[in-house]
Amino acid sequence: MSLELLSHRFAEWVADYNTARVHSELDGQTPLARWCEDAAPLREVPAERLRWMLMADVERTVNKDGVHFERVRFIAPELNGLVGERVQVRYTPHDLRQIEIFRGDTWLCTAYPQDQLTAEQRAAVLARRHADAAELGRRQRRRQPPGPGAAGPDHRARAWGGHHRDHHRAGPAGAPRPRRRWA
């Protein structure tokens, strides 16, 4: 028997079993007749969400080089800045060409094996890394106090450890002050 014939006969059996054959457990009704009598409303699930609901899932930590799963490093631009966070990985067990990353029930991104990224995907990851690094640098500069070259009336005092150099004495009173040599 061919696979096509088996598939056809199985579909006929399922249709007969659910629409024509009466069942004693259903008080002599077919499953279809019983289902049609049920007044409970059906809730439709969008196809994309249904696909994710049917995937296997595990929890993983985002690392500097992406999400490690099944001895493969998966990466996506959206994972930058999430190092150390726990995320849900949803996947199709027989197809690891991509995985879906979730934070709780919220979809975050689709990640791909790092060694199989297209040139466009690789460029997107690198662009996001550069943007995140630039933003981190801006934040760090905003947090740092002004340095020795900062403008203001006492900028020389800050440069020389809190005192203007003309008032600073090294050692006992009257001792010569060491000269600073600038290279």
Sequence and secondary structure as in RCSB ss.txt:
>XXXX:A:sequence
MSLELLSHRFAEWVADYNTARVHSELDGQTPLARWCEDAAPLREVPAERLRWMLMADVERTVNKDGVHFERVRFI
APELNGLVGERVQVRYTPHDLRQIEIFRGDTWLCTAYPQDQLTAEQRAAVLARRHADAAELGRRQRRRQPPGPGA
AGPDHRARAWGGHHRDHHRAGPAGAPRPRRRWA
>XXXX:A:secstr
  HHHHHHHHHHHHHHHHHT  BGGGTTB HHHHHHH         HHHHHHHTSEEEEEEEETTEEEETTEEEE
 GGGTT TT EEEEEEETTEEEEEEEEETTEEEEEEEEGGG  HHHHHHHHHHHHHHHHHHHHHHHHHS   TT 
 STTHHHHHTTTS GGG   SSTT         
